[in-house]
């Protein structure tokens, strides 16, 4: 017999208390998903949970999960909601959105001598960095959402960012996980006591990292930490063309053994406009006035470690060799720590800041959710950027591109105004771009942002039916009733909206 909405709410309140259960539309909308303009045009799309809960501890999580599994109620574990691939988008009726930020947000232990930290899933990443910095340490895997995200979401998505070429991804630093499975059983995988080397059994830690809440709910995390690098300076090298920019990039890569590159980024003129918009916003609030040049072939980099001035001089020599380039670049060097903080925070916030620099559209605008963080072999980055921009232009789509030179990750923000014609163009554009990614570049649909809702329909192209069937069997084993974050990761039914099917047709 199917349980009613009222019975579900009553049982949740019995477990958690009234203060930790909400069906208020304000809570459901604010902790739900901004569907990038889709619900403005398609009135039946809500992307909204039915219940919003905030567990106080792991015992609460166990009880909720047991109740949900018995009654086949979908449940989505949520971090700060910064993911961009629709990981926490509610699809099924009666979905419970479980948020950890209110209560399960504690740093439980910092062990400097053994170099690890134990945290609950709702701890903000930036809080971890602040606490570790008191000891001269940091957590190395920093995503673009560093100022907002929570560690549970980072583990669930195997988050990474601009420094992944040097430090790796979140998964490289996860030593232990405490996990509640779909039937309410709690398991421990990995080692909680600082052990970093073990080949005892299957590596289940790596299975759960990046599973996006589809296999279990994380209640505790042990992370490996490291010493903060000393000495750092940042540079912006502004070429007018992508071709000159790429010549410089290749020369810098050739000298990589003599350089300690922590960040090595590409930004187009629109991204730089967003960075400047962020600077302008900060300047109005009393911060230092900074402005960067808007050029399509711009390199942003940060150097760390010994002989920092020698590294700077080497890069200046590379960038100003008249024999290499059609036109020499402008070079800006950021030496003061706070100037560098502003520069890289501006880079992190370039996406939302672009909206400040653009005129408001007359009609609702949508950012195409499928093509955000593609990756190609690093030596093909510039060619791919050129093709992506040209393809965007052909379909009347505004492209904004930035990315990471050393790991081949290109972020493409493709914006359109919503109407029947543009939605049809959006689907064709996506298909053509993915054809190029898979057929010409041997790339991947997602390097950082994960699979979630929007990208799952592409996985069969990336891995093939046989591999996807294995993933589905893993899902069935851990979650036979498919209550954990359903309709995600391509491991159960894929909603038509995931591929924008029916839109613009």
C-alpha positions as CSV (number, residue, x, y, z in Angstrom):
1,X,0.0,0.0,0.0
2,X,1.4,3.4,-1.0
3,X,2.1,5.8,1.8
4,X,0.5,9.2,1.8
5,X,2.4,12.6,1.8
6,X,0.9,13.3,5.2
7,X,2.2,10.0,6.6
8,X,5.7,10.7,5.2
9,X,5.8,14.1,6.8
10,X,4.5,12.8,10.1
11,X,7.2,10.1,10.2
12,X,10.0,12.5,9.3
13,X,8.9,14.8,12.1
14,X,8.9,11.9,14.5
15,X,12.5,11.2,13.6
16,X,13.9,14.7,13.3
17,X,11.5,17.0,15.1
18,X,9.5,19.8,13.5
19,X,12.4,22.2,13.3
20,X,14.3,19.9,10.9
21,X,11.4,19.1,8.5
22,X,9.9,21.5,6.0
23,X,7.4,21.5,3.2
24,X,7.4,25.3,2.9
25,X,7.8,26.3,-0.7
26,X,10.3,28.9,0.4
27,X,12.6,26.2,1.7
28,X,11.9,23.8,-1.2
29,X,12.7,26.5,-3.9
30,X,15.7,28.1,-2.2
31,X,17.3,24.7,-1.6
32,X,16.2,23.3,-4.9
33,X,17.5,24.0,-8.4
34,X,17.6,27.1,-10.6
35,X,16.7,25.4,-13.8
36,X,18.5,27.9,-16.0
37,X,15.3,29.5,-17.3
38,X,13.6,26.2,-18.4
39,X,10.7,26.4,-15.9
40,X,10.0,30.0,-17.2
41,X,9.2,28.6,-20.6
42,X,7.8,25.2,-19.6
43,X,5.4,25.7,-16.7
44,X,5.2,22.0,-15.7
45,X,8.8,21.8,-14.8
46,X,9.3,22.4,-11.1
47,X,12.6,20.6,-10.2
48,X,11.4,20.8,-6.6
49,X,11.5,18.3,-3.7
50,X,8.5,17.6,-1.6
51,X,10.3,17.5,1.8
52,X,13.4,19.3,3.0
53,X,15.2,17.7,6.0
54,X,18.2,18.6,8.1
55,X,19.5,15.5,10.0
56,X,21.3,16.2,13.3
57,X,23.6,13.2,13.2
58,X,24.3,9.9,11.5
59,X,21.6,8.1,13.6
60,X,19.0,10.4,12.0
61,X,20.3,9.6,8.6
62,X,20.1,5.9,9.3
63,X,16.5,6.1,10.5
64,X,15.4,8.3,7.5
65,X,17.1,6.0,5.0
66,X,15.5,2.9,6.5
67,X,12.1,4.5,6.3
68,X,12.6,5.6,2.7
69,X,13.9,2.2,1.6
70,X,10.9,0.4,3.2
71,X,8.5,2.7,1.4
72,X,10.5,3.3,-1.8
73,X,10.7,7.1,-1.2
74,X,13.4,8.9,-3.2
75,X,16.1,10.7,-1.2
76,X,18.8,13.1,-2.4
77,X,21.8,14.0,-0.2
78,X,22.7,17.7,-0.8
79,X,25.7,19.8,-0.1
80,X,25.7,23.5,-0.9
81,X,24.0,23.0,-4.2
82,X,26.9,24.5,-6.2
83,X,26.9,21.6,-8.7
84,X,26.1,22.5,-12.3
85,X,25.1,19.2,-13.9
86,X,21.8,18.8,-12.0
87,X,23.1,16.4,-9.4
88,X,20.6,17.5,-6.7
89,X,17.6,18.1,-9.1
90,X,14.5,16.4,-7.7
91,X,12.8,14.4,-10.5
92,X,10.6,11.8,-8.7
93,X,7.4,12.5,-6.7
94,X,7.7,12.7,-2.9
95,X,11.5,13.3,-3.1
96,X,13.2,14.1,0.2
97,X,16.1,16.6,0.0
98,X,18.6,15.9,2.8
99,X,20.8,18.9,3.7
100,X,23.8,18.6,6.0
101,X,24.8,22.3,6.3
102,X,22.6,23.1,9.3
103,X,23.8,20.4,11.8
104,X,26.3,18.0,10.4
105,X,28.9,20.7,9.7
106,X,31.7,19.9,12.3
107,X,35.4,19.5,12.0
108,X,35.9,16.5,14.3
109,X,39.6,16.2,14.4
110,X,42.8,17.8,12.9
111,X,45.9,15.7,13.2
112,X,48.9,17.6,12.0
113,X,51.5,15.0,12.9
114,X,49.8,12.3,10.8
115,X,48.5,14.9,8.3
116,X,44.8,14.2,8.2
117,X,41.5,15.8,9.1
118,X,38.1,14.2,9.9
119,X,35.0,16.2,9.0
120,X,31.2,15.8,8.6
121,X,29.8,16.3,5.1
122,X,28.3,19.7,5.7
123,X,31.5,21.5,6.5
124,X,32.2,24.3,4.0
125,X,35.4,23.8,2.1
126,X,36.6,27.3,2.9
127,X,36.2,26.6,6.7
128,X,38.5,23.6,6.3
129,X,41.1,25.8,4.6
130,X,40.8,28.5,7.3
131,X,41.3,26.0,10.1
132,X,44.2,24.2,8.4
133,X,45.9,27.5,7.5
134,X,46.5,28.1,11.2
135,X,48.9,25.2,11.1
136,X,50.5,26.1,7.7
137,X,48.4,23.3,6.0
138,X,45.7,23.1,3.4
139,X,43.5,20.7,1.5
140,X,45.0,20.6,-1.9
141,X,42.0,19.8,-4.2
142,X,40.4,23.2,-4.7
143,X,37.3,23.5,-7.0
144,X,36.0,26.6,-8.7
145,X,33.2,26.8,-6.1
146,X,35.8,26.9,-3.3
147,X,34.2,29.9,-1.5
148,X,30.8,28.2,-1.3
149,X,30.8,24.4,-1.6
150,X,30.7,21.8,1.1
151,X,33.1,18.8,1.5
152,X,30.4,16.2,1.3
153,X,29.4,17.5,-2.2
154,X,33.0,17.6,-3.2
155,X,33.5,14.0,-2.3
156,X,30.2,13.0,-4.0
157,X,31.3,14.7,-7.2
158,X,35.1,14.0,-6.9
159,X,35.5,17.8,-7.3
160,X,38.5,19.4,-8.8
161,X,39.6,22.7,-10.3
162,X,42.3,24.7,-11.8
163,X,45.1,23.1,-9.7
164,X,44.2,19.5,-10.5
165,X,47.2,19.2,-12.9
166,X,49.5,19.8,-9.8
167,X,47.5,18.4,-6.8
168,X,45.0,16.0,-8.3
169,X,41.3,15.7,-7.5
170,X,39.3,15.3,-4.2
171,X,39.4,11.6,-4.5
172,X,43.2,11.6,-4.3
173,X,42.9,12.8,-0.7
174,X,40.1,10.7,0.7
175,X,41.4,8.1,3.1
176,X,38.2,7.0,4.8
177,X,34.4,7.3,4.4
178,X,31.6,6.4,6.8
179,X,28.6,5.7,4.6
180,X,24.9,4.8,5.1
181,X,23.7,2.4,2.5
182,X,20.2,2.3,0.9
183,X,18.9,-0.2,3.5
184,X,20.2,1.8,6.4
185,X,23.3,-0.3,7.0
186,X,26.4,1.7,8.0
187,X,29.8,0.8,6.5
188,X,33.3,2.1,6.8
189,X,35.6,2.1,3.8
190,X,39.3,3.0,3.8
191,X,41.2,3.9,7.0
192,X,40.3,6.6,9.5
193,X,43.6,6.7,11.5
194,X,45.9,8.3,9.0
195,X,47.0,5.3,7.0
196,X,47.5,6.3,3.4
197,X,48.8,3.1,1.9
198,X,46.8,-0.1,1.9
199,X,45.8,-2.8,-0.7
200,X,43.6,-4.7,1.6
201,X,40.5,-5.7,-0.4
202,X,38.6,-3.8,-3.1
203,X,39.1,-0.1,-3.1
204,X,35.6,0.9,-2.2
205,X,36.6,4.4,-1.3
206,X,37.2,5.1,-5.0
207,X,33.8,3.6,-5.8
208,X,31.9,6.0,-3.6
209,X,33.9,9.0,-4.5
210,X,32.2,10.6,-7.5
211,X,29.1,8.5,-7.2
212,X,26.9,11.6,-6.7
213,X,24.9,10.2,-3.9
214,X,23.5,7.2,-6.0
215,X,25.2,4.5,-4.0
216,X,25.2,5.7,-0.3
217,X,25.0,8.7,1.9
218,X,28.3,10.0,3.4
219,X,28.3,10.9,7.1
220,X,32.0,11.2,7.8
221,X,35.1,11.9,5.8
222,X,38.8,11.5,6.5
223,X,41.0,13.6,4.3
224,X,44.8,13.7,3.7
225,X,46.2,17.2,4.0
226,X,49.5,18.9,3.1
227,X,51.7,21.9,3.8
228,X,50.8,25.2,2.1
229,X,53.3,26.2,-0.6
230,X,55.5,29.2,0.3
231,X,56.2,32.1,-2.0
232,X,53.8,32.8,-4.8
233,X,53.3,35.4,-7.6
234,X,50.7,35.6,-10.3
235,X,50.9,36.8,-13.9
236,X,48.6,37.8,-16.7
237,X,50.0,37.5,-20.2
238,X,47.6,39.1,-22.7
239,X,47.9,38.2,-26.4
240,X,45.5,39.6,-29.0
241,X,45.1,36.2,-30.7
242,X,44.6,32.6,-29.7
243,X,47.4,31.5,-32.0
244,X,50.0,33.7,-30.3
245,X,48.6,32.6,-26.9
246,X,49.1,28.9,-27.8
247,X,52.7,29.5,-29.0
248,X,53.5,30.9,-25.6
249,X,51.7,28.1,-23.8
250,X,53.8,25.5,-25.7
251,X,57.0,27.3,-24.8
252,X,56.0,27.5,-21.2
253,X,55.2,23.7,-21.1
254,X,58.6,23.0,-22.6
255,X,60.2,24.7,-19.6
256,X,57.9,23.1,-17.1
257,X,60.7,21.3,-15.2
258,X,62.1,24.8,-14.4
259,X,58.8,26.2,-13.3
260,X,56.5,25.4,-10.4
261,X,53.1,26.2,-11.9
262,X,50.2,26.0,-9.5
263,X,47.7,27.7,-11.9
264,X,48.0,27.8,-15.7
265,X,44.7,29.2,-17.1
266,X,43.1,30.4,-20.3
267,X,40.5,33.1,-20.4
268,X,38.7,34.7,-23.3
269,X,37.6,38.3,-23.5
270,X,34.1,37.6,-22.1
271,X,35.6,35.9,-19.1
272,X,38.0,38.8,-18.5
273,X,35.0,41.1,-18.7
274,X,33.4,39.1,-16.0
275,X,36.6,39.3,-13.9
276,X,36.6,43.1,-14.3
277,X,32.9,43.2,-13.4
278,X,33.8,41.5,-10.1
279,X,36.7,43.9,-9.5
280,X,34.3,46.8,-10.1
281,X,31.8,45.4,-7.7
282,X,34.5,45.0,-5.0
283,X,35.9,48.5,-5.7
284,X,32.5,50.0,-4.9
285,X,32.7,48.4,-1.6
286,X,36.0,49.9,-0.7
287,X,38.5,47.4,-2.1
288,X,41.5,48.2,-4.3
289,X,40.7,49.2,-7.9
290,X,42.1,46.6,-10.4
291,X,41.4,46.1,-14.0
292,X,42.7,43.5,-16.5
293,X,43.0,43.8,-20.3
294,X,40.3,42.2,-22.4
295,X,42.0,40.1,-25.0
296,X,41.0,36.8,-26.6
297,X,44.4,35.1,-26.1
298,X,45.0,35.6,-22.3
299,X,47.0,33.4,-20.0
300,X,46.6,33.6,-16.2
301,X,49.2,31.8,-14.1
302,X,50.4,31.4,-10.6
303,X,54.0,30.4,-9.7
304,X,55.0,29.0,-6.3
305,X,58.1,27.8,-4.5
306,X,61.8,28.6,-4.6
307,X,63.4,31.2,-6.9
308,X,60.1,32.8,-7.7
309,X,61.7,35.8,-9.3
310,X,63.8,33.6,-11.5
311,X,60.6,31.8,-12.6
312,X,58.9,35.1,-13.4
313,X,61.9,36.2,-15.5
314,X,62.0,33.0,-17.4
315,X,58.3,33.3,-18.4
316,X,58.8,37.0,-19.4
317,X,61.7,35.9,-21.7
318,X,59.4,33.3,-23.3
319,X,56.5,35.7,-23.7
320,X,58.5,38.6,-25.2
321,X,60.6,36.7,-27.7
322,X,60.0,38.7,-30.9
323,X,60.8,35.6,-33.1
324,X,57.8,33.7,-31.8
325,X,54.8,36.0,-32.1
326,X,53.0,38.2,-34.5
327,X,52.5,40.8,-31.8
328,X,54.0,40.9,-28.3
329,X,51.7,40.7,-25.3
330,X,51.0,42.9,-22.4
331,X,52.2,41.5,-19.1
332,X,50.9,42.2,-15.6
333,X,52.5,40.8,-12.5
334,X,50.6,40.5,-9.2
335,X,53.0,40.3,-6.2
336,X,51.0,41.5,-3.2
337,X,49.1,38.6,-1.5
338,X,45.8,40.5,-1.4
339,X,46.1,41.5,-5.0
340,X,46.5,37.8,-5.9
341,X,43.5,36.9,-3.7
342,X,41.4,39.4,-5.6
343,X,42.7,38.2,-9.0
344,X,41.9,34.5,-8.4
345,X,38.6,35.2,-6.6
346,X,37.7,37.3,-9.6
347,X,38.5,34.3,-11.8
348,X,36.4,32.0,-9.6
349,X,33.5,34.4,-9.8
350,X,33.9,35.3,-13.5
351,X,30.8,33.3,-14.5
352,X,28.2,35.0,-12.3
353,X,30.0,38.3,-12.7
354,X,29.5,38.2,-16.5
355,X,25.8,38.7,-15.8
356,X,26.7,42.0,-14.2
357,X,28.5,43.0,-17.4
358,X,25.7,42.0,-19.8
359,X,22.5,43.9,-20.6
360,X,19.4,42.2,-19.2
361,X,17.7,40.1,-22.0
362,X,14.3,40.9,-23.2
363,X,13.3,37.3,-22.9
364,X,14.3,34.6,-20.4
365,X,17.8,33.4,-21.0
366,X,19.0,29.8,-20.6
367,X,22.5,28.5,-20.2
368,X,22.7,25.2,-22.0
369,X,23.3,22.6,-19.2
370,X,24.9,19.8,-21.2
371,X,28.1,21.4,-22.4
372,X,29.9,23.1,-19.5
373,X,33.2,21.4,-18.7
374,X,34.4,19.3,-21.6
375,X,37.9,18.0,-21.8
376,X,40.2,17.1,-24.6
377,X,43.9,16.0,-24.8
378,X,45.8,19.1,-23.5
379,X,47.7,19.6,-26.8
380,X,44.3,20.0,-28.6
381,X,42.8,22.7,-26.3
382,X,43.2,25.7,-28.5
383,X,41.9,23.9,-31.6
384,X,38.8,22.8,-29.6
385,X,38.2,26.3,-28.3
386,X,38.3,27.7,-31.9
387,X,35.8,25.0,-33.1
388,X,33.5,25.6,-30.1
389,X,33.4,29.3,-30.7
390,X,32.8,28.9,-34.4
391,X,30.1,26.4,-33.9
392,X,28.4,28.7,-31.3
393,X,28.5,31.6,-33.7
394,X,26.8,29.5,-36.4
395,X,23.9,28.7,-34.1
396,X,23.6,32.2,-32.7
397,X,24.8,31.1,-29.2
398,X,26.9,33.4,-27.1
399,X,30.0,31.4,-26.1
400,X,32.1,32.1,-23.0
401,X,35.2,30.0,-22.7
402,X,37.9,29.5,-20.1
403,X,39.9,26.5,-19.0
404,X,43.0,24.8,-17.8
405,X,46.0,24.3,-20.2
406,X,47.7,21.4,-18.4
407,X,44.7,19.1,-18.1
408,X,42.7,19.9,-21.3
409,X,39.6,21.0,-19.4
410,X,37.6,23.6,-21.3
411,X,34.6,25.4,-19.7
412,X,32.1,26.4,-22.2
413,X,29.2,28.6,-21.0
414,X,26.7,28.7,-23.9
415,X,23.9,31.1,-23.5
416,X,20.7,31.5,-25.5
417,X,17.4,33.3,-25.2
418,X,14.5,30.9,-24.9
419,X,12.0,30.5,-27.7
420,X,11.0,27.6,-30.0
421,X,13.6,28.3,-32.7
422,X,16.6,28.7,-30.3
423,X,15.7,25.6,-28.3
424,X,15.8,23.6,-31.5
425,X,19.1,25.1,-32.4
426,X,20.4,24.3,-28.9
427,X,19.8,20.6,-29.3
428,X,21.4,20.6,-32.8
429,X,24.4,22.6,-31.4
430,X,24.9,20.2,-28.5
431,X,24.8,17.2,-30.8
432,X,27.3,18.6,-33.3
433,X,29.6,19.7,-30.4
434,X,29.5,16.2,-28.9
435,X,30.2,14.6,-32.2
436,X,33.4,16.6,-32.4
437,X,34.3,15.8,-28.8
438,X,34.0,12.1,-29.3
439,X,34.8,11.6,-33.0
440,X,37.5,14.2,-33.6
441,X,39.1,14.9,-30.2
442,X,38.7,11.7,-28.2
443,X,37.4,13.8,-25.3
444,X,35.0,13.5,-22.4
445,X,31.6,15.1,-21.6
446,X,32.7,16.2,-18.1
447,X,36.1,16.8,-16.5
448,X,34.9,18.6,-13.3
449,X,31.2,19.2,-13.0
450,X,30.1,15.6,-12.9
451,X,27.2,13.7,-14.6
452,X,24.1,14.4,-12.6
453,X,20.9,14.9,-14.7
454,X,22.1,16.8,-17.7
455,X,25.0,14.7,-19.0
456,X,23.9,11.1,-18.3
457,X,22.5,10.5,-21.8
458,X,26.0,10.9,-23.3
459,X,27.7,8.2,-21.2
460,X,26.7,5.3,-23.4
461,X,28.6,7.1,-26.2
462,X,31.6,7.6,-24.0
463,X,31.8,4.1,-22.5
464,X,29.6,1.8,-24.5
465,X,26.6,-0.4,-23.5
466,X,28.7,-3.1,-21.9
467,X,30.4,-0.7,-19.4
468,X,27.2,1.1,-18.7
469,X,25.5,-2.2,-17.9
470,X,28.2,-2.9,-15.3
471,X,27.6,0.5,-13.7
472,X,23.8,-0.3,-13.6
473,X,24.5,-3.6,-11.9
474,X,26.6,-1.8,-9.2
475,X,23.7,0.5,-8.7
476,X,21.3,-2.4,-8.4
477,X,23.5,-4.1,-5.8
478,X,23.9,-1.1,-3.5
479,X,20.4,0.4,-4.1
480,X,18.0,-2.3,-5.4
481,X,14.9,0.0,-4.8
482,X,16.7,2.9,-6.5
483,X,15.8,5.4,-3.8
484,X,19.2,7.2,-3.7
485,X,19.3,10.2,-6.0
486,X,17.2,8.5,-8.8
487,X,17.3,9.4,-12.4
488,X,21.0,10.4,-12.3
489,X,24.4,9.1,-13.5
490,X,22.8,7.0,-16.3
491,X,22.3,4.1,-14.0
492,X,18.5,3.9,-14.0
493,X,15.8,5.5,-16.2
494,X,16.8,8.8,-17.9
495,X,14.1,11.4,-18.0
496,X,13.5,13.0,-21.4
497,X,14.3,16.4,-20.0
498,X,17.9,15.2,-19.4
499,X,18.6,15.5,-23.2
500,X,16.2,18.4,-23.7
501,X,13.9,16.0,-25.6
502,X,10.6,17.5,-26.6
503,X,12.0,21.0,-26.4
504,X,12.0,23.1,-29.5
505,X,10.5,20.3,-31.6
